[in-house]
Amino acid sequence: MKSLRYVFAALLILASLTIIGCKSKQDPAGAGKSAPQSAAGAPGSQEKTGVPVASAQEQAEARAAAVKALARFESGDFSSLYKEASSGFQALGSESQFVAKFQQTRQKIGVLKNPKETSFETLPNKSHVLVYRISNDQYDTDIRLTFSRAKNGKLELAGLNQHDELKK
């Protein structure tokens, strides 16, 4: 399980670098940090100057894409999830590797249900990162989904990270 976590952590880092790029020499200190949520606590609210704020429609589209991806996870349709992902995501590994890893994880931890959104953030490159808490009788899982817009305008899965914790 640890090796699976390391593989997906590496995939997420590679996807992030592919999408965001390494701009540390160009950005002033702290420019890439996420802004705090507003006092009202509205998900996706960002106050810091220079950090994009997603419109209500953009947030709704990102959440709809996340719900679709999570439904694929719950049903075990990992192949469709991979096929609908961005080309940058697909470049990190083959479909058969992706499907095999998630089937292996599913066999170990079981089906996860009842996702609850814990955070929504829009990155400077206008990608959206949504984190969900999903669980079953034995595990609590945090799944982080990153979506970016393709040239055709469709939101595509660009990053994925799953962290499983055994319930005590």
BAFI-3210 file (N, C-alpha, C; in Angstrom, 3 decimals, decimal comma, padded with zeros to 6 digits):
// residues 168
n [1|2|3|4|5|6|7|8|9|10|11|12|13|14|15|16|17|18|19|20|21|22|23|24|25|26|27|28|29|30|31|32|33|34|35|36|37|38|39|40|41|42|43|44|45|46|47|48|49|50|51|52|53|54|55|56|57|58|59|60|61|62|63|64|65|66|67|68|69|70|71|72|73|74|75|76|77|78|79|80|81|82|83|84|85|86|87|88|89|90|91|92|93|94|95|96|97|98|99|100|101|102|103|104|105|106|107|108|109|110|111|112|113|114|115|116|117|118|119|120|121|122|123|124|125|126|127|128|129|130|131|132|133|134|135|136|137|138|139|140|141|142|143|144|145|146|147|148|149|150|151|152|153|154|155|156|157|158|159|160|161|162|163|164|165|166|167|168]
n.u [000,828|002,010|003,789|002,020|000,920|003,208|003,679|001,384|001,625|003,932|002,987|001,081|002,704|004,256|002,208|001,306|003,583|003,741|001,398|001,383|004,026|007,406|007,938|009,380|011,529|010,493|008,148|007,113|007,926|005,708|003,647|002,427|000,983|-002,010|-004,950|-006,604|-009,864|-012,861|-014,440|-017,050|-016,839|-017,294|-016,926|-014,158|-013,841|-011,629|-009,357|-006,894|-004,902|-004,248|-004,684|-006,692|-010,258|-012,771|-015,671|-019,152|-020,371|-018,134|-017,156|-019,317|-019,191|-016,702|-017,223|-019,215|-017,722|-016,034|-017,859|-018,689|-016,260|-015,849|-018,034|-017,268|-015,099|-016,439|-017,996|-016,025|-015,076|-012,452|-011,106|-012,617|-012,340|-009,603|-009,470|-010,908|-009,321|-006,824|-004,349|-001,817|-002,026|-002,460|-000,021|001,626|001,523|000,496|-002,822|-003,470|-001,740|-002,689|-005,369|-004,903|-003,548|-005,525|-007,548|-006,295|-005,994|-008,689|-009,501|-008,107|-008,985|-011,705|-015,004|-015,536|-017,682|-020,160|-019,060|-017,736|-017,245|-014,332|-012,636|-012,133|-010,294|-008,970|-006,327|-003,455|-003,052|-005,564|-006,591|-008,606|-008,799|-010,135|-010,966|-012,036|-013,624|-013,990|-015,473|-015,613|-016,570|-014,082|-012,064|-011,024|-010,786|-008,999|-009,406|-007,918|-008,667|-007,698|-008,618|-008,371|-008,825|-009,256|-008,091|-010,352|-012,244|-013,385|-013,514|-010,957|-009,655|-006,703|-004,995|-004,508|-004,840|-004,806|-005,362|-005,360|-006,652|-006,625|-009,388|-009,652]
n.v [-001,189|001,169|001,564|002,038|004,457|006,059|005,941|007,215|009,675|010,577|010,659|012,685|014,870|015,060|015,586|018,018|019,618|019,523|020,818|023,285|024,149|025,049|027,843|029,160|030,969|033,108|033,983|036,102|035,664|033,500|033,845|031,691|030,464|029,268|031,194|032,295|031,138|033,088|035,081|034,312|031,730|030,506|027,928|027,930|030,660|033,317|035,658|036,918|039,120|038,667|035,959|033,723|033,804|031,550|031,612|031,241|029,522|028,228|026,924|025,211|023,615|022,383|020,952|019,250|017,732|016,483|014,969|013,186|011,837|010,705|008,989|007,159|006,036|004,830|002,941|001,416|001,861|002,401|002,509|004,190|006,558|007,052|007,286|009,632|011,517|014,176|014,625|015,037|013,842|011,187|010,697|010,041|007,365|004,097|003,081|000,487|000,130|002,100|001,265|-001,281|-000,621|000,841|-001,055|-002,946|-001,446|-001,052|-003,693|-004,161|-002,175|-001,963|-000,879|002,562|005,049|007,725|010,475|013,517|016,862|018,527|020,610|023,281|024,722|027,209|027,304|029,381|028,884|028,475|025,956|023,615|022,389|019,860|018,407|015,466|013,609|010,265|007,162|003,849|000,963|000,242|002,034|005,474|007,821|010,290|011,989|013,677|015,660|017,104|019,394|020,622|022,921|021,793|022,441|022,320|023,253|021,605|020,386|018,497|015,637|016,181|015,632|013,405|012,088|009,760|009,079|006,726|005,847|003,598|002,865|003,256]
n.w [000,000|000,734|-001,368|-003,427|-002,597|-002,793|-005,546|-006,547|-005,325|-006,550|-009,186|-008,913|-008,265|-010,591|-012,430|-011,439|-011,783|-014,547|-015,265|-013,826|-013,899|-013,163|-011,519|-009,631|-009,591|-010,878|-009,609|-006,932|-003,454|-001,838|-003,662|-004,899|-002,944|-001,435|-000,924|002,084|003,091|002,782|005,354|005,429|004,755|002,333|000,024|-002,132|-002,153|-002,528|-001,414|-001,752|-003,633|-007,058|-007,065|-008,729|-008,791|-008,968|-010,952|-010,061|-011,868|-012,984|-010,712|-010,259|-012,571|-012,182|-009,847|-010,805|-012,611|-010,804|-009,291|-011,256|-011,740|-009,208|-009,102|-011,004|-009,675|-007,520|-008,858|-009,964|-012,493|-013,757|-016,153|-017,872|-016,458|-016,762|-019,591|-020,008|-018,889|-018,869|-021,479|-020,447|-017,937|-018,745|-019,905|-017,831|-017,279|-018,429|-019,480|-018,650|-016,464|-014,697|-014,287|-013,173|-010,762|-009,349|-009,204|-007,604|-005,242|-004,644|-004,148|-001,828|000,054|-000,306|-001,459|-001,624|-000,345|-000,247|-000,693|000,622|000,162|001,138|000,574|-001,812|-004,334|-006,468|-008,610|-009,522|-012,264|-013,097|-012,774|-010,995|-007,719|-005,898|-002,856|-001,362|001,244|001,701|002,643|004,137|006,043|007,081|006,258|006,020|003,527|001,805|-001,127|-003,712|-006,361|-009,359|-011,785|-015,088|-017,798|-021,061|-024,430|-025,979|-024,277|-022,383|-019,035|-017,652|-015,933|-014,325|-012,307|-009,541|-006,344|-003,773|-000,426|002,017|005,194|007,805|009,808|013,329]
ca.u [000,000|002,893|004,332|000,937|000,858|004,367|003,470|000,390|002,194|004,841|002,144|000,480|003,760|004,570|001,078|001,311|004,679|003,379|000,334|001,739|005,379|008,225|008,103|009,851|012,427|009,733|007,104|007,565|007,713|004,333|002,641|001,733|000,261|-003,449|-005,500|-007,552|-011,266|-013,465|-015,060|-018,315|-016,523|-017,776|-015,889|-013,624|-013,636|-010,223|-009,276|-005,563|-004,736|-003,474|-005,139|-007,972|-011,479|-013,630|-017,069|-020,081|-020,552|-016,898|-017,157|-020,338|-018,665|-015,631|-017,860|-019,891|-016,663|-015,569|-018,917|-018,612|-015,049|-016,085|-018,974|-016,460|-014,362|-017,352|-018,428|-014,855|-014,854|-011,184|-010,733|-013,263|-011,713|-008,325|-009,711|-011,442|-008,333|-006,017|-003,223|-000,710|-002,274|-002,256|001,402|002,326|001,501|-000,463|-004,158|-003,462|-001,091|-003,618|-006,497|-004,415|-003,254|-006,755|-008,252|-005,576|-006,374|-010,102|-009,573|-007,555|-009,741|-013,142|-015,701|-015,678|-018,944|-020,584|-018,042|-018,069|-016,219|-013,679|-012,041|-012,151|-009,322|-008,595|-004,903|-003,126|-003,201|-007,012|-007,004|-009,406|-008,438|-011,213|-010,619|-013,211|-013,454|-014,828|-015,186|-016,395|-016,487|-012,709|-011,126|-011,338|-009,916|-009,033|-009,056|-007,683|-008,872|-007,357|-009,202|-007,963|-009,574|-008,583|-008,244|-011,730|-013,110|-013,863|-012,706|-010,406|-008,878|-005,285|-004,224|-005,263|-004,093|-005,687|-004,697|-006,244|-006,311|-007,384|-010,126|-009,206]
ca.v [000,000|002,326|001,793|002,637|005,859|006,746|006,048|008,240|010,959|010,960|011,031|013,981|015,878|015,215|016,250|019,414|020,312|019,638|021,803|024,576|024,519|025,501|029,275|029,692|032,104|034,192|034,458|036,599|034,718|033,341|034,103|030,466|029,905|029,455|032,248|031,796|031,297|034,306|034,943|033,611|030,311|029,968|027,156|028,540|032,088|033,632|037,099|037,418|039,729|037,859|034,580|033,718|033,383|030,867|032,038|030,227|028,544|027,451|026,028|024,184|022,694|021,594|020,009|018,229|016,849|015,692|013,996|012,164|011,048|009,925|007,917|006,148|005,343|003,978|001,817|000,655|002,117|003,121|002,669|005,412|007,664|007,277|007,725|010,991|012,396|014,987|013,926|015,129|012,804|009,900|010,547|009,565|005,909|003,483|002,796|-000,797|000,351|002,880|000,405|-002,333|-000,049|001,176|-002,305|-003,508|-000,647|-001,337|-005,026|-004,100|-001,336|-002,069|000,219|003,775|005,711|008,940|011,533|014,833|017,830|019,187|021,880|023,652|025,794|027,509|027,611|030,496|028,492|028,308|024,583|023,519|021,260|019,509|017,322|014,800|012,552|009,128|006,137|002,628|000,504|000,053|003,083|006,859|008,153|011,626|011,930|015,019|015,672|018,365|019,508|021,776|023,044|021,409|023,442|022,269|023,852|020,599|020,161|017,149|015,230|016,432|015,145|012,530|011,545|009,087|008,722|005,864|005,659|002,552|003,354|002,618]
ca.w [000,000|000,758|-002,708|-004,198|-002,202|-003,360|-006,992|-006,838|-004,919|-007,633|-010,322|-008,626|-008,364|-012,008|-013,074|-010,997|-012,459|-015,944|-015,401|-013,252|-014,280|-012,046|-011,698|-008,357|-009,789|-011,465|-008,714|-005,645|-002,355|-001,365|-004,685|-005,256|-001,805|-001,528|-000,083|003,066|002,734|003,307|006,667|005,250|004,623|001,075|-000,648|-003,340|-002,011|-002,400|-001,240|-002,051|-004,938|-007,978|-007,049|-009,435|-008,109|-009,928|-010,957|-009,555|-012,942|-013,078|-009,547|-010,490|-013,586|-011,556|-008,924|-011,618|-013,124|-009,659|-008,979|-012,303|-011,473|-007,986|-009,457|-011,699|-008,616|-006,755|-009,693|-010,398|-013,921|-013,802|-017,547|-018,366|-015,752|-017,432|-020,968|-019,993|-018,260|-019,779|-022,107|-019,500|-016,941|-019,394|-020,217|-016,645|-017,235|-019,343|-018,960|-017,947|-015,162|-013,895|-013,927|-012,282|-009,437|-008,643|-008,883|-006,463|-004,077|-004,358|-003,543|-000,477|000,987|-000,545|-002,136|-000,824|-000,695|000,441|-000,701|001,172|-000,220|002,269|000,119|-003,228|-004,545|-007,835|-008,669|-010,417|-013,670|-013,241|-012,496|-009,771|-006,870|-004,985|-001,958|-000,810|002,248|001,346|003,630|004,272|007,435|007,535|005,851|005,657|002,412|001,212|-002,535|-004,251|-007,801|-010,005|-013,117|-015,881|-019,047|-022,305|-025,497|-026,474|-023,268|-021,431|-017,834|-017,651|-014,775|-014,578|-011,173|-008,663|-005,220|-002,821|000,829|002,796|006,600|008,463|010,972|014,574]
c.u [000,867|003,441|003,277|000,812|002,007|004,207|002,490|000,840|003,126|004,058|001,530|001,511|004,107|003,453|001,047|002,399|004,382|002,371|000,798|003,091|006,128|008,567|008,696|010,774|011,684|008,728|007,695|007,221|006,258|003,278|001,850|000,939|-001,216|-003,905|-006,447|-008,976|-011,808|-014,115|-016,375|-018,098|-017,013|-016,668|-015,456|-013,421|-012,163|-010,083|-007,954|-005,492|-003,868|-003,865|-006,513|-009,116|-012,376|-015,046|-017,933|-020,295|-019,324|-016,798|-018,153|-019,855|-017,573|-016,229|-018,589|-018,872|-016,156|-016,593|-018,893|-017,408|-015,252|-017,063|-018,238|-015,624|-015,262|-017,779|-017,261|-014,539|-013,593|-010,726|-011,336|-012,658|-010,405|-008,543|-010,202|-010,468|-007,539|-004,866|-001,993|-000,822|-001,968|-000,784|002,197|002,369|000,429|-001,815|-004,157|-002,797|-002,036|-004,751|-006,045|-004,163|-004,535|-007,607|-007,615|-005,953|-007,813|-010,263|-009,099|-008,469|-011,249|-013,708|-015,864|-016,918|-019,117|-019,511|-018,586|-016,924|-015,653|-012,977|-012,155|-011,200|-009,103|-007,145|-004,636|-003,252|-004,658|-007,467|-007,769|-009,016|-009,564|-010,762|-011,909|-012,778|-014,473|-014,521|-015,998|-016,204|-015,066|-011,783|-011,797|-010,322|-010,113|-008,595|-009,013|-007,735|-008,529|-007,905|-008,673|-008,744|-008,710|-008,809|-009,659|-012,738|-013,611|-012,929|-012,267|-009,644|-007,404|-004,401|-005,113|-004,346|-005,095|-004,868|-005,689|-005,729|-007,232|-008,078|-009,665|-010,363]
c.v [001,245|002,616|002,419|004,115|006,640|006,943|007,167|009,616|011,462|011,388|012,409|015,095|016,124|015,949|017,728|020,204|020,507|020,757|023,189|025,051|025,004|026,959|029,926|030,892|033,321|034,799|035,036|035,593|034,708|033,521|032,864|029,864|030,184|030,509|031,645|031,971|032,554|034,028|034,178|032,115|029,687|029,184|027,870|030,027|032,353|035,144|037,692|037,964|038,829|036,399|034,550|033,235|032,772|031,403|030,911|029,136|027,639|026,466|024,889|023,154|021,796|020,554|018,902|017,239|015,936|014,620|012,852|011,251|010,156|008,777|006,799|005,347|004,358|002,753|000,939|000,823|002,967|003,384|003,956|006,649|008,037|007,869|009,167|011,997|013,151|014,169|013,968|014,080|011,434|009,641|009,995|008,045|005,374|003,261|001,502|-000,678|001,068|001,998|-000,655|-001,798|000,251|-000,054|-002,973|-002,766|-000,949|-002,700|-004,985|-003,345|-001,418|-000,851|001,381|004,521|006,998|010,028|012,848|015,779|018,503|020,470|022,027|024,822|025,970|027,963|028,781|030,160|028,194|026,854|024,596|022,257|021,047|018,321|016,788|013,782|011,483|008,024|004,873|002,172|000,436|001,235|004,440|007,230|009,609|011,474|013,358|014,926|017,054|018,340|020,762|021,760|022,661|022,518|023,464|022,816|022,893|020,532|018,705|016,886|015,387|015,932|014,368|012,025|010,962|008,699|007,975|005,743|004,600|003,143|002,587|002,100]
c.w [000,000|-000,626|-003,605|-003,871|-002,808|-004,861|-007,287|-006,370|-006,005|-008,866|-010,127|-008,763|-009,822|-012,743|-012,701|-011,687|-013,940|-016,147|-014,985|-013,753|-013,058|-012,267|-010,464|-008,521|-010,317|-010,497|-007,438|-004,551|-001,929|-002,426|-005,041|-004,126|-001,935|-000,530|000,937|002,572|003,379|004,658|006,572|005,068|003,335|000,393|-001,923|-003,234|-001,791|-002,404|-001,716|-003,479|-005,805|-007,996|-007,703|-008,546|-009,183|-009,809|-010,409|-010,607|-013,072|-011,910|-009,748|-011,509|-013,001|-010,610|-009,691|-012,184|-012,002|-009,298|-009,996|-012,063|-010,245|-008,237|-010,184|-010,688|-007,900|-007,550|-010,150|-011,864|-014,101|-015,237|-018,126|-017,723|-016,440|-018,832|-021,038|-019,384|-019,324|-020,361|-021,196|-018,409|-017,533|-019,706|-019,032|-016,539|-018,156|-018,659|-018,154|-016,571|-014,205|-013,385|-012,923|-010,874|-008,672|-008,353|-007,673|-005,179|-003,668|-003,698|-002,098|000,483|000,812|-001,244|-001,158|-001,302|000,100|000,479|-000,145|000,835|001,031|001,854|-001,392|-003,370|-006,037|-007,817|-009,607|-011,904|-014,027|-013,206|-011,177|-009,023|-005,867|-004,153|-001,341|000,236|001,890|002,353|003,388|005,714|007,976|007,282|005,709|004,588|002,023|-000,231|-003,065|-005,770|-008,342|-011,417|-013,801|-017,185|-020,227|-023,337|-026,047|-025,460|-022,205|-020,220|-017,834|-016,362|-015,127|-013,449|-010,230|-007,562|-004,246|-001,604|001,711|004,227|007,189|009,678|012,206|015,358]
res [m|k|s|l|r|y|v|f|a|a|l|l|i|l|a|s|l|t|i|i|g|c|k|s|k|q|d|p|a|g|a|g|k|s|a|p|q|s|a|a|g|a|p|g|s|q|e|k|t|g|v|p|v|a|s|a|q|e|q|a|e|a|r|a|a|a|v|k|a|l|a|r|f|e|s|g|d|f|s|s|l|y|k|e|a|s|s|g|f|q|a|l|g|s|e|s|q|f|v|a|k|f|q|q|t|r|q|k|i|g|v|l|k|n|p|k|e|t|s|f|e|t|l|p|n|k|s|h|v|l|v|y|r|i|s|n|d|q|y|d|t|d|i|r|l|t|f|s|r|a|k|n|g|k|l|e|l|a|g|l|n|q|h|d|e|l|k|k]
***
